[in-house]
């Protein structure tokens, strides 16, 4: 059984003839506690696109004041209804933006924020790029972020309460500072007992350097953070391929079993047809906690870091990754979108999947264009899929 609920997004702004949609709320998803068809939907940092690569790594923002937010949504027939929004705010109540962090700030990615005309640079000390969401019964939220990476706690009004960072003994292992830009902590969940936040990195840490790891390593990390005593645990998840986009979401089924969404970055009916959008069930029961082995500077495998090691080398060193078995291959169901990023599980083994439409925009050789869903000529938009798990 599967069906799709959609809605036509409102217009946020226009740039020339390109419509920037008030959408982008498929970066993360969580069931509203106690419900089965109500969801919290998370935007990422806001509409942005890659500018011309002639100088640095510019990110251009059609609306630099946009604040990331959480929408409350409901499935009504085949329509996705939005019932309100929560704007994310700093501790002082000021709305956050998704602009890159200043150059000396923890979590800076070296991206250069710009307006659409190339002016700038733009930055924000409170910039946040949220990707994963956990909704607690007290009305508060935990979000994961790609900049830091950070784990950030917000109250029910969207105001920041606290955050964990990998800097200055900020609660997360220091090695996570080596996250690949735009491939940070992409997914977040919580164990059923409410004790452990569990975040998954989209791509291998650039450990020790991008030329040694980027598009070569299969090793990604799953980070457990205990909400009461502050302890951490880490496990290794091996990607199917080193060149795919990587992990998009993690969802707890129990204290030891989780769903992980692993994907490529292309459309099913695009010029390079999608072939890998898989939802795996993983188990950490027999996996090795690599907290002590994976610290900054550690070379525990034949003088190599974890990220530079092959599966065979890890196993020979007694380091076991999590086990994984395929539960769903979305492309075989005809899933057309390029970026499924949110998962939620409702009673009856009903799995919900939502895509990030990038606010309906994309970059082509540094030029802002409409993001089209092939084989149509229409702009891509968020769609919520319901699938009964086999």
C-alpha positions as CSV (number, residue, x, y, z in Angstrom):
1,X,0.0,0.0,0.0
2,X,1.3,3.4,-0.9
3,X,-0.2,6.8,-1.6
4,X,1.1,10.3,-2.1
5,X,-0.1,13.6,-0.4
6,X,1.0,16.8,-2.0
7,X,0.3,20.5,-2.0
8,X,1.2,23.4,-4.3
9,X,3.6,25.7,-2.3
10,X,3.1,29.4,-1.9
11,X,5.5,31.8,-3.5
12,X,8.2,33.2,-1.2
13,X,9.8,35.5,-3.8
14,X,10.7,35.7,-7.4
15,X,14.1,36.4,-9.1
16,X,13.5,37.3,-12.7
17,X,11.2,34.6,-14.0
18,X,12.3,32.0,-11.4
19,X,9.8,31.3,-8.6
20,X,11.2,30.6,-5.2
21,X,8.7,28.6,-3.3
22,X,7.8,28.9,0.4
23,X,8.5,25.2,0.8
24,X,11.8,23.4,1.4
25,X,10.1,21.6,4.4
26,X,11.3,18.1,3.5
27,X,14.6,18.2,5.2
28,X,13.3,16.4,8.2
29,X,10.1,15.0,9.5
30,X,8.7,13.7,12.8
31,X,5.3,12.5,13.9
32,X,3.5,14.8,16.3
33,X,3.7,12.7,19.5
34,X,0.5,10.7,20.1
35,X,-0.8,11.1,16.5
36,X,-0.6,9.0,13.3
37,X,-1.2,11.5,10.5
38,X,0.1,14.7,11.9
39,X,3.7,15.7,11.3
40,X,6.4,18.3,12.1
41,X,8.2,19.2,8.9
42,X,11.6,20.8,9.0
43,X,13.1,23.2,6.4
44,X,16.8,23.4,5.8
45,X,18.6,26.8,6.0
46,X,16.5,28.4,3.3
47,X,16.6,29.0,-0.4
48,X,20.1,29.0,-1.7
49,X,22.1,28.0,-4.8
50,X,25.7,27.6,-5.9
51,X,27.0,30.8,-7.4
52,X,29.8,31.0,-10.1
53,X,32.9,29.1,-9.0
54,X,35.3,31.7,-10.2
55,X,36.1,32.7,-6.6
56,X,35.8,30.5,-3.6
57,X,32.6,28.5,-2.9
58,X,29.8,31.1,-3.1
59,X,26.3,30.3,-1.8
60,X,23.7,32.8,-3.0
61,X,20.6,33.5,-1.0
62,X,17.5,34.9,-2.8
63,X,16.1,35.8,0.7
64,X,19.0,36.3,3.1
65,X,16.6,37.1,6.0
66,X,14.8,33.8,5.7
67,X,14.6,32.0,9.0
68,X,14.6,28.2,9.1
69,X,11.3,26.8,10.5
70,X,9.2,23.9,11.5
71,X,5.8,23.4,10.0
72,X,3.0,21.4,11.5
73,X,1.2,19.4,8.8
74,X,-1.7,16.9,8.4
75,X,-2.7,14.5,5.8
76,X,-6.2,15.2,4.5
77,X,-7.1,12.8,1.7
78,X,-4.4,13.2,-0.9
79,X,-3.5,16.7,0.3
80,X,-0.8,17.8,2.6
81,X,-2.3,20.6,4.8
82,X,0.0,23.0,6.7
83,X,-1.5,24.1,10.0
84,X,1.1,26.5,11.3
85,X,4.8,27.3,11.5
86,X,7.4,27.7,14.2
87,X,10.3,30.1,13.3
88,X,13.6,29.1,14.8
89,X,15.1,31.7,17.1
90,X,18.3,32.3,18.9
91,X,18.4,32.4,22.7
92,X,17.6,36.1,22.7
93,X,14.5,35.6,20.6
94,X,16.0,36.9,17.4
95,X,15.0,34.9,14.3
96,X,17.9,32.8,13.0
97,X,19.0,32.7,9.4
98,X,20.6,30.0,7.3
99,X,23.5,32.1,6.3
100,X,27.0,30.7,6.6
101,X,28.8,31.1,10.0
102,X,31.5,33.8,10.3
103,X,35.0,32.6,9.4
104,X,36.2,32.1,13.0
105,X,33.0,30.6,14.3
106,X,32.7,26.9,15.3
107,X,31.2,25.1,12.4
108,X,32.3,27.5,9.6
109,X,32.3,25.7,6.2
110,X,34.4,28.2,4.3
111,X,31.3,29.0,2.1
112,X,30.9,32.6,1.0
113,X,27.4,33.9,1.5
114,X,26.2,36.3,-1.2
115,X,23.1,38.1,-2.5
116,X,21.9,37.0,-5.9
117,X,23.8,39.9,-7.5
118,X,27.1,38.6,-6.0
119,X,27.4,41.2,-3.3
120,X,28.4,40.3,0.2
121,X,29.8,38.5,2.0
122,X,26.9,37.5,4.1
123,X,27.2,35.6,7.4
124,X,25.4,35.1,10.6
125,X,26.8,34.0,14.0
126,X,23.4,32.3,14.6
127,X,23.3,30.7,11.1
128,X,21.8,27.2,11.2
129,X,21.4,24.5,8.5
130,X,18.9,22.1,10.1
131,X,18.5,18.6,8.7
132,X,17.0,16.2,11.3
133,X,14.2,16.7,13.8
134,X,13.1,14.9,17.0
135,X,9.8,16.0,18.5
136,X,9.5,15.4,22.3
137,X,6.3,15.0,24.3
138,X,6.9,18.2,26.2
139,X,6.6,20.2,23.0
140,X,10.3,20.9,22.5
141,X,12.5,19.8,19.6
142,X,16.0,18.6,19.0
143,X,17.5,19.4,15.6
144,X,20.7,18.3,13.9
145,X,22.6,20.7,11.7
146,X,25.1,20.5,8.9
147,X,27.3,23.5,9.8
148,X,28.8,22.5,13.1
149,X,27.6,19.9,13.1
150,X,25.4,20.8,16.1
151,X,22.6,19.2,18.0
152,X,20.3,22.0,19.1
153,X,17.4,22.0,21.6
154,X,14.5,24.4,20.9
155,X,11.4,25.0,23.1
156,X,7.9,24.8,21.7
157,X,8.0,28.4,20.4
158,X,11.2,27.8,18.4
159,X,13.6,29.5,20.8
160,X,17.0,27.9,21.4
161,X,17.5,26.3,24.8
162,X,20.9,24.6,24.5
163,X,23.2,23.1,21.9
164,X,25.9,20.5,21.7
165,X,28.9,21.3,19.5
166,X,32.3,19.7,18.6
167,X,34.2,22.7,19.7
168,X,35.7,23.7,23.1
169,X,34.3,20.7,25.0
170,X,30.9,21.5,23.7
171,X,29.5,18.0,24.2
172,X,30.2,16.3,20.9
173,X,33.5,14.6,19.9
174,X,36.0,17.0,18.5
175,X,36.6,14.9,15.4
176,X,33.2,15.9,14.1
177,X,34.6,19.3,13.2
178,X,36.0,17.5,10.2
179,X,32.6,17.0,8.7
180,X,32.5,17.5,4.9
181,X,30.8,20.9,4.1
182,X,27.1,20.4,3.3
183,X,27.4,16.7,4.3
184,X,27.1,17.1,8.1
185,X,24.7,15.6,10.5
186,X,21.9,14.9,8.1
187,X,19.6,12.8,10.2
188,X,18.5,12.7,13.9
189,X,16.3,10.4,15.9
190,X,15.8,9.4,19.6
191,X,15.6,5.9,21.2
192,X,12.2,4.9,22.4
193,X,13.2,5.3,26.0
194,X,13.9,9.0,25.3
195,X,17.5,8.7,26.6
196,X,19.7,8.7,23.5
197,X,19.8,11.2,20.7
198,X,21.1,9.5,17.6
199,X,22.6,11.4,14.7
200,X,24.0,10.1,11.4
201,X,26.6,11.8,9.3
202,X,25.7,12.2,5.6
203,X,29.2,11.5,4.4
204,X,32.6,10.4,5.7
205,X,34.4,12.9,7.9
206,X,37.3,14.5,6.0
207,X,39.7,12.7,8.3
208,X,42.5,13.6,7.9
209,X,42.0,15.6,4.6
210,X,39.5,15.7,1.8
211,X,42.0,14.5,-0.8
212,X,42.5,11.3,1.2
213,X,38.8,10.6,1.9
214,X,36.4,12.5,-0.3
215,X,34.6,10.2,-2.8
216,X,36.9,7.3,-1.7
217,X,35.7,6.3,1.8
218,X,32.6,4.3,2.7
219,X,32.9,5.0,6.4
220,X,30.2,7.2,8.0
221,X,29.5,7.6,11.6
222,X,26.4,7.3,13.8
223,X,26.7,9.3,17.0
224,X,24.7,8.5,20.2
225,X,24.4,11.3,22.8
226,X,22.9,10.6,26.2
227,X,20.6,13.3,27.3
228,X,21.0,12.7,31.0
229,X,24.7,12.0,31.7
230,X,26.1,13.5,28.5
231,X,28.1,10.4,27.4
232,X,28.5,9.5,23.7
233,X,28.9,6.3,21.7
234,X,29.8,5.9,18.0
235,X,29.3,3.3,15.4
236,X,30.3,2.9,11.8
237,X,27.9,2.7,8.9
238,X,29.4,1.7,5.5
239,X,27.9,3.3,2.4
240,X,27.0,1.3,-0.7
241,X,29.2,3.6,-2.8
242,X,31.8,6.3,-2.0
243,X,30.4,8.7,-4.6
244,X,26.7,8.9,-3.7
245,X,25.1,11.7,-1.7
246,X,25.1,9.5,1.3
247,X,22.8,9.1,4.3
248,X,19.7,11.3,4.5
249,X,17.9,10.2,7.6
250,X,17.9,7.8,10.6
251,X,14.8,6.6,12.5
252,X,14.8,4.5,15.7
253,X,12.8,1.3,15.8
254,X,14.2,0.2,19.1
255,X,17.3,0.8,21.3
256,X,19.4,-1.1,18.8
257,X,17.6,-1.2,15.5
258,X,17.1,1.8,13.1
259,X,16.1,2.7,9.6
260,X,18.6,4.5,7.5
261,X,17.8,6.3,4.2
262,X,20.8,6.1,1.9
263,X,20.6,7.7,-1.6
264,X,22.1,9.1,-4.7
265,X,21.3,12.6,-5.8
266,X,19.5,12.2,-9.1
267,X,15.9,12.0,-10.4
268,X,14.4,8.7,-11.5
269,X,13.5,10.1,-14.9
270,X,16.5,12.5,-15.2
271,X,19.3,12.4,-17.7
272,X,21.2,10.2,-15.2
273,X,18.4,8.1,-13.8
274,X,18.4,7.4,-10.0
275,X,19.4,3.9,-9.0
276,X,20.0,4.1,-5.3
277,X,17.4,5.4,-2.8
278,X,17.4,2.6,-0.2
279,X,15.9,2.3,3.2
280,X,17.9,-0.1,5.3
281,X,17.3,-1.6,8.7
282,X,20.4,-1.5,10.7
283,X,21.4,-3.1,14.0
284,X,24.1,-2.0,16.3
285,X,24.0,-5.0,18.6
286,X,27.2,-6.6,17.5
287,X,28.9,-3.4,16.2
288,X,32.0,-1.9,17.7
289,X,31.7,1.3,19.7
290,X,34.5,3.3,18.2
291,X,34.4,6.3,20.6
292,X,37.9,5.7,21.8
293,X,39.2,4.6,18.4
294,X,37.8,7.5,16.4
295,X,39.0,10.5,18.4
296,X,40.7,13.4,16.6
297,X,44.1,12.3,15.3
298,X,43.6,8.7,16.1
299,X,45.1,6.1,13.6
300,X,43.9,2.8,14.9
301,X,43.9,0.7,11.7
302,X,47.4,0.1,10.3
303,X,48.3,3.7,11.0
304,X,45.2,4.9,9.2
305,X,42.1,6.8,10.5
306,X,38.8,5.0,10.4
307,X,37.7,6.9,7.4
308,X,40.8,5.9,5.4
309,X,40.3,2.2,6.2
310,X,38.6,-0.4,4.0
311,X,36.0,-2.8,5.4
312,X,38.5,-5.6,5.3
313,X,41.0,-3.6,7.2
314,X,38.4,-2.6,9.8
315,X,37.3,-6.2,10.3
316,X,40.9,-7.4,10.5
317,X,41.4,-4.9,13.3
318,X,38.4,-6.2,15.2
319,X,36.1,-3.2,14.3
320,X,32.7,-4.3,13.2
321,X,30.3,-1.8,11.4
322,X,26.6,-2.0,12.0
323,X,24.7,-4.7,10.0
324,X,22.3,-3.5,7.4
325,X,19.5,-5.2,5.4
326,X,17.4,-3.6,2.7
327,X,13.7,-2.9,3.5
328,X,12.7,-0.6,0.7
329,X,14.2,0.5,-2.6
330,X,12.3,3.7,-3.5
331,X,13.3,3.7,-7.2
332,X,11.6,0.3,-7.6
333,X,8.4,1.9,-6.3
334,X,8.6,4.6,-9.0
335,X,9.8,7.3,-6.6
336,X,10.6,10.3,-8.9
337,X,12.3,12.8,-6.6
338,X,16.0,13.4,-6.2
339,X,16.1,14.1,-2.5
340,X,14.1,12.0,-0.1
341,X,15.2,13.3,3.3
342,X,12.6,12.8,6.0
343,X,11.2,9.6,7.5
344,X,8.5,8.9,10.1
345,X,6.9,5.7,11.3
346,X,3.2,5.5,12.3
347,X,1.3,2.5,13.8
348,X,0.6,-0.3,11.5
349,X,4.1,-0.3,10.1
350,X,3.3,2.7,8.0
351,X,6.4,4.5,6.8
352,X,6.2,8.1,5.6
353,X,8.9,9.6,3.3
354,X,9.1,13.3,2.3
355,X,11.5,15.0,-0.2
356,X,13.3,18.3,0.0
357,X,12.4,20.3,-3.1
358,X,15.1,23.0,-2.5
359,X,12.4,25.7,-2.4
360,X,11.8,24.9,-6.1
361,X,15.2,26.3,-7.3
362,X,18.6,24.9,-8.4
363,X,21.8,26.2,-9.9
364,X,23.0,25.5,-13.4
365,X,26.6,26.6,-13.9
366,X,26.1,29.3,-11.2
367,X,22.9,30.6,-12.6
368,X,19.6,30.4,-10.6
369,X,17.0,28.3,-12.4
370,X,13.7,26.5,-11.7
371,X,14.0,23.0,-10.3
372,X,12.0,20.8,-12.6
373,X,10.7,17.3,-11.8
374,X,11.4,15.1,-14.8
375,X,9.8,14.0,-17.0
376,X,7.3,16.8,-16.4
377,X,7.9,20.5,-17.1
378,X,6.6,21.5,-13.7
379,X,8.6,22.6,-10.7
380,X,9.6,20.0,-8.2
381,X,7.5,20.2,-5.0
382,X,7.3,18.4,-1.6
383,X,5.4,15.1,-1.7
384,X,4.7,12.9,1.3
385,X,4.7,9.2,0.4
386,X,3.1,6.5,2.6
387,X,4.5,3.0,2.3
388,X,3.5,-0.1,4.3
389,X,6.8,-1.7,5.2
390,X,7.2,-5.3,4.1
